[in-house]
Amino acid sequence: MVSRKLGVGVIGTGVIAGVYMQNMPMFAGIELRGCADIRPDAAQAQAAKYNTRAMTVDGLLASPDIDLVLNLTIPNAHFEVSHAALTAGKHVFSEKPLCTTVADGKRLVAEAESRGLSLGCAPDTFLGAGGRLARAMIDDGKVGKILAGSAFLMSHGMEHWHPDPEFFFKPGGGPILDLGPYYIGALVNLLGPVAKVQALSSIGFEERVVTAAGPRTGDRIKVQTPTTIIALLQFAAGAQVTLAMSWDVHRHGHPAIELYGTEGSLRVPDPNFFGGDVEFTEAGGDWQAASSASMAAGKPNWRSPNWPPTRPDQANYRCLGMAELARAISNRTPHRSSGRLALHVLEAMFAVLQAAETGEAVHVGTPIERPASLSEADAASLFAVS
């Protein structure tokens, strides 16, 4: 158990902030103590809803009772805010991606390490029950050595649900930088580091029209970043995985992640969430399902207001990685959803974009080891005792 709670200050109180602020009390070792936004009214609204104080960004960074900054700003602001927090002597946990250039990612990791501070980054979904169950099956040799696989994220973008989706379609956005961290992060946790990538990309629609309710309804957005990317990831351990990510698809039937081993196949749950069933085959046998719902951070507990009634609830335990980081600080041990892991994933994503632009294979140079597996007992201990 963590001996002292770290005071958390949230910077960026947009759409994603709600689930973090709602979830924080369920975890041990962390406590919400304030929030800030460049829009004071947004910070005031979230502060009132979650019984905390609204602050200025500078005030939050200077506050002695804020130990850890949760950076939930838009991706193009991730570096500036995380760097300011680190130089103010705060630990940092950032939404993905770590930042929007590899050079800036390296600067953040170096800054944190030189100051003896912890830098964490989403996604932490691989620490959830579904990711842990899939990891255990692979580590136990359930399907043998992984030889190949596929990973798919396909939809028709964000403009139908996000009230201000423009940044998704500009440089620093796109499906690779926005959602690639979930898929590549999950694959690195399961298979180890990426060594080399090849890719193709395209822009399916030159313009997007905002249909989500809000002040930008009807606005037209010029698309300036690839919205369909097909990549081949070569892992250092030998596996080759096809990665397809697109915001140009109305409907598809591919599983999120499917891995092919020497003794069978494995379907990994959607890495956007923390739970789900792991499906596996033994050699040529039928698919069998193993549920993670009874495990820590596996019970379905959330649904998006934008989902149809037929879509089931999902396990959404955002803050799990922050709680694990807090315990690691207390115990002086490495944490799993680390800045170094996020930097490796960031470099792999930019390698995909570079490979698609140049038509050449690109090597991924940032060294990283697979995060240590998280046991069920350790995962359960990250939750506050009710």
C-alpha positions in Angstrom: 0.0 0.0 0.0 1.1 3.6 -0.6 2.0 5.3 2.7 1.1 8.8 1.7 -1.4 10.2 -0.8 0.1 12.3 -3.6 -1.9 15.5 -4.2 -3.0 15.6 -7.9 -3.6 18.8 -9.9 -5.3 18.4 -13.2 -4.3 20.8 -16.0 -6.8 20.6 -18.9 -10.5 20.1 -18.0 -11.9 19.1 -21.4 -13.9 16.0 -22.4 -11.5 13.4 -21.0 -11.1 15.1 -17.6 -14.4 13.9 -16.3 -13.6 10.2 -16.2 -10.3 10.9 -14.5 -11.7 13.1 -11.9 -14.7 10.8 -11.3 -12.4 7.7 -10.9 -9.7 9.2 -8.7 -11.3 8.5 -5.4 -11.5 4.8 -6.1 -7.6 4.5 -6.1 -5.1 4.4 -3.3 -2.2 6.8 -3.0 -3.7 9.7 -5.0 -6.0 12.6 -4.1 -7.5 15.3 -6.3 -6.6 18.7 -5.0 -7.2 21.1 -7.8 -7.7 21.7 -11.5 -6.8 24.4 -14.0 -7.6 25.3 -17.6 -6.8 28.2 -20.0 -10.6 28.6 -19.9 -11.4 29.6 -16.3 -15.1 28.8 -16.7 -14.2 25.2 -17.7 -12.0 24.7 -14.6 -14.7 26.2 -12.4 -17.4 23.8 -13.8 -15.2 20.7 -13.2 -14.1 21.9 -9.8 -17.7 22.4 -8.7 -18.7 19.0 -10.0 -15.9 17.1 -8.3 -15.6 19.1 -5.1 -12.1 20.5 -5.7 -10.7 24.0 -6.2 -10.3 25.8 -9.5 -6.9 27.3 -10.0 -4.8 29.1 -12.5 -2.1 27.0 -14.3 0.6 29.0 -12.6 -1.1 28.8 -9.2 -1.4 25.0 -9.6 2.2 24.6 -10.5 3.3 26.7 -7.5 1.0 25.0 -5.0 2.9 23.1 -2.3 0.1 20.5 -1.9 0.2 19.5 -5.6 2.8 16.6 -5.9 1.7 15.2 -9.3 0.3 17.0 -12.3 -2.2 15.2 -14.5 -1.7 16.7 -18.0 -5.0 16.4 -19.9 -4.4 19.2 -22.4 -4.6 18.8 -26.2 -1.6 16.9 -27.7 0.1 20.0 -29.1 0.3 21.4 -25.5 1.6 18.2 -23.9 5.3 19.1 -24.0 4.9 22.7 -22.8 2.7 21.7 -19.8 4.6 18.6 -18.8 7.9 20.4 -19.1 6.6 23.3 -16.9 5.4 20.8 -14.3 8.7 19.0 -14.2 10.7 22.2 -13.9 8.3 23.2 -11.0 9.4 20.0 -9.2 6.2 18.0 -9.8 5.8 14.4 -10.9 3.8 14.1 -14.1 1.2 11.8 -15.6 0.2 12.8 -19.1 -2.6 11.8 -21.5 -1.3 10.2 -24.7 0.7 10.9 -26.7 3.7 11.9 -24.6 4.1 14.9 -26.9 4.1 15.5 -30.6 7.7 15.2 -31.6 10.3 12.5 -30.6 12.9 15.2 -29.8 10.5 16.8 -27.3 9.7 13.3 -25.9 13.4 12.8 -25.3 13.7 16.2 -23.6 10.8 15.3 -21.2 12.3 11.9 -20.2 15.8 13.5 -19.7 14.2 16.4 -17.6 12.4 14.0 -15.4 15.4 11.7 -14.8 17.8 14.6 -14.2 15.4 15.9 -11.5 14.6 12.5 -9.9 11.0 12.9 -10.8 8.5 10.3 -12.2 7.1 10.8 -15.6 4.1 8.6 -16.6 1.9 8.5 -19.6 -1.3 7.0 -20.8 -2.4 4.6 -22.0 -2.4 2.6 -18.8 -5.1 0.3 -20.2 -2.6 -2.6 -20.5 -2.5 -2.7 -16.7 -6.2 -3.5 -16.7 -7.6 -7.0 -16.3 -7.9 -7.7 -20.0 -4.3 -6.7 -20.7 -3.0 -8.6 -17.7 -4.9 -11.8 -18.7 -3.6 -11.7 -22.2 0.0 -11.0 -21.0 -0.3 -14.0 -18.6 -1.4 -16.3 -21.4 1.5 -15.2 -23.6 4.0 -15.5 -20.8 2.7 -18.9 -19.9 3.1 -20.1 -23.5 -0.7 -20.7 -23.9 -0.4 -20.2 -27.7 3.4 -20.8 -28.1 5.8 -18.3 -29.5 4.1 -15.4 -31.2 5.0 -15.3 -34.9 2.6 -12.7 -36.4 -0.5 -10.8 -35.8 -2.9 -8.0 -36.7 -4.3 -4.9 -35.0 -7.3 -2.8 -36.3 -8.8 0.5 -35.3 -11.3 1.7 -37.8 -14.1 4.3 -37.5 -15.4 7.4 -39.2 -13.6 10.0 -37.1 -14.5 12.2 -34.2 -16.6 15.0 -35.8 -19.9 13.3 -35.0 -19.3 13.2 -31.2 -16.6 15.6 -30.2 -17.7 19.3 -29.8 -14.4 20.7 -31.0 -12.6 18.0 -33.1 -10.4 20.2 -35.3 -7.1 19.2 -33.6 -7.7 15.5 -34.5 -7.3 16.4 -38.2 -4.3 18.6 -38.0 -0.5 17.8 -37.7 -0.1 16.2 -34.3 -3.4 14.4 -34.6 -4.7 11.6 -36.9 -5.5 8.0 -35.8 -1.8 7.0 -35.4 -0.9 9.7 -32.8 -4.4 9.8 -31.2 -5.1 6.0 -30.9 -1.9 4.4 -31.9 -0.6 4.6 -28.3 -3.3 2.2 -27.1 -2.6 -0.4 -29.8 1.2 -0.1 -30.0 1.5 0.2 -26.3 -0.5 -3.0 -25.8 1.6 -4.8 -28.4 4.9 -3.7 -26.7 3.6 -4.9 -23.4 2.7 -8.3 -24.9 5.6 -8.7 -27.4 8.4 -6.3 -26.4 9.9 -3.4 -28.4 9.3 -2.5 -32.0 12.4 -2.7 -34.1 11.4 -1.6 -37.6 8.3 -0.4 -39.5 7.0 -0.1 -43.1 3.8 1.8 -44.0 1.4 3.4 -46.5 -1.0 6.3 -45.7 -3.7 8.4 -47.3 -6.3 11.1 -46.5 -9.7 9.7 -47.3 -11.8 12.9 -47.0 -10.2 16.3 -47.6 -12.8 18.0 -45.4 -14.8 17.1 -42.3 -18.0 18.6 -41.2 -18.7 18.9 -37.5 -22.1 17.3 -36.7 -21.7 17.0 -32.9 -23.9 19.3 -30.9 -22.2 22.5 -29.8 -20.9 25.9 -30.9 -19.0 24.4 -33.8 -21.9 22.4 -35.4 -21.7 22.8 -39.1 -18.1 24.0 -39.2 -15.8 22.6 -41.9 -12.4 21.3 -41.1 -9.6 21.0 -43.7 -7.8 17.7 -43.1 -4.0 18.1 -42.9 -2.8 14.7 -41.6 -3.2 11.1 -42.8 -6.5 9.5 -41.8 -5.8 6.0 -43.0 -2.5 4.2 -42.2 -1.6 0.6 -43.0 1.7 -0.5 -41.4 3.8 -3.5 -40.8 5.5 -3.6 -37.4 8.6 -5.8 -36.9 9.2 -6.6 -33.3 12.7 -7.2 -31.9 11.5 -10.7 -30.7 10.6 -11.6 -34.3 6.9 -11.2 -34.6 5.4 -9.3 -37.5 2.1 -7.4 -36.9 -0.1 -5.6 -39.4 -1.5 -2.4 -38.0 -4.4 -0.7 -39.7 -5.8 2.5 -38.3 -8.4 4.6 -40.1 -11.0 7.3 -39.6 -12.3 6.7 -43.1 -14.3 3.5 -42.4 -18.0 3.4 -41.7 -18.1 -0.2 -40.5 -15.8 -3.2 -40.2 -15.6 -6.7 -38.6 -12.0 -7.0 -37.5 -11.0 -7.9 -33.9 -8.9 -5.3 -32.2 -5.8 -7.4 -31.8 -5.2 -10.9 -33.0 -1.9 -12.8 -32.4 -0.8 -16.0 -34.1 1.5 -18.4 -32.2 3.2 -21.7 -32.8 0.6 -23.5 -30.7 -2.6 -21.5 -31.3 -4.1 -18.0 -31.7 -5.1 -15.2 -29.2 -7.6 -12.4 -29.5 -6.8 -9.5 -27.1 -9.6 -7.2 -25.9 -10.0 -3.6 -27.2 -6.9 -1.8 -25.7 -9.0 1.4 -25.4 -10.5 -0.2 -22.3 -9.3 -2.1 -19.2 -11.3 -5.3 -19.3 -12.9 -7.6 -21.8 -12.7 -11.3 -22.8 -9.4 -12.9 -24.0 -10.2 -15.5 -26.7 -7.8 -18.2 -27.6 -7.5 -21.4 -29.7 -5.4 -24.4 -29.1 -3.8 -25.4 -32.5 -6.8 -25.6 -34.9 -9.5 -25.8 -32.2 -12.5 -23.6 -31.7 -12.2 -20.2 -30.1 -12.5 -20.3 -26.3 -13.3 -17.2 -24.2 -11.7 -16.3 -20.8 -13.4 -13.4 -19.0 -11.5 -10.8 -17.0 -14.6 -9.3 -15.5 -13.9 -10.7 -12.0 -10.4 -9.5 -11.9 -9.2 -6.1 -10.5 -10.0 -3.3 -13.0 -12.0 -5.7 -15.2 -15.7 -5.2 -14.2 -17.6 -3.1 -16.8 -18.4 0.2 -15.1 -18.8 2.9 -17.8 -20.4 3.8 -21.1 -20.1 6.7 -23.4 -23.3 8.8 -23.8 -22.7 8.6 -27.6 -23.0 4.8 -27.7 -26.1 3.1 -29.0 -28.2 1.2 -26.3 -27.1 -2.1 -27.8 -23.4 -1.5 -27.1 -22.4 -3.1 -23.7 -20.7 -1.2 -20.9 -16.9 -1.3 -20.8 -14.3 -1.3 -18.0 -12.9 2.2 -17.7 -10.4 2.6 -14.9 -8.4 5.6 -15.9 -6.1 6.7 -13.0 -4.9 3.1 -12.6 -1.5 4.0 -14.1 -1.3 7.1 -11.8 -2.0 5.0 -8.8 0.7 2.5 -9.9 3.1 5.4 -10.4 2.3 6.8 -6.9 3.0 3.4 -5.3 6.3 3.2 -7.2 7.3 6.6 -5.9 6.5 5.5 -2.4 8.4 2.2 -2.8 11.2 3.6 -4.9 10.6 1.1 -7.7 10.1 1.5 -11.4 6.6 2.2 -12.7 5.1 0.5 -15.7 3.3 3.1 -17.9 6.5 5.2 -17.9 7.8 8.1 -19.9 10.4 5.8 -21.4 7.7 3.4 -22.6 5.7 6.3 -24.0 8.8 7.6 -25.8 9.4 4.2 -27.5 5.7 4.1 -28.6 6.0 7.8 -29.8 9.1 6.9 -31.8 7.3 3.9 -33.3 4.3 6.0 -34.3 6.5 8.7 -36.0 8.4 5.9 -37.7 5.1 4.7 -39.2 4.3 8.2 -40.4 7.9 8.6 -41.9 7.8 5.2 -43.5 4.4 6.1 -45.1 5.8 9.4 -46.4 9.1 8.1 -47.8 8.1 4.5 -48.8 11.2 3.2 -46.9 11.5 1.0 -43.9 12.3 3.0 -40.7 14.2 1.6 -37.7 13.0 2.4 -34.1 16.0 3.2 -32.0 14.7 4.1 -28.5 15.7 1.2 -26.2 13.0 -0.2 -24.0 12.2 -3.4 -22.1 8.7 -4.9 -21.7 7.2 -3.5 -18.5 7.2 -6.0 -15.7 3.9 -7.9 -15.5 1.4 -6.7 -12.8 0.1 -9.4 -10.6 -3.6 -9.7 -9.6 -2.7 -9.0 -6.0 -0.7 -5.9 -6.8 -3.4 -4.6 -9.2 -6.0 -5.1 -6.4 -3.9 -3.2 -3.9 -4.0 -0.1 -6.1 -7.6 0.4 -5.2 -8.6 2.3 -2.1 -10.2 0.2 0.7 -13.9 1.1 1.0 
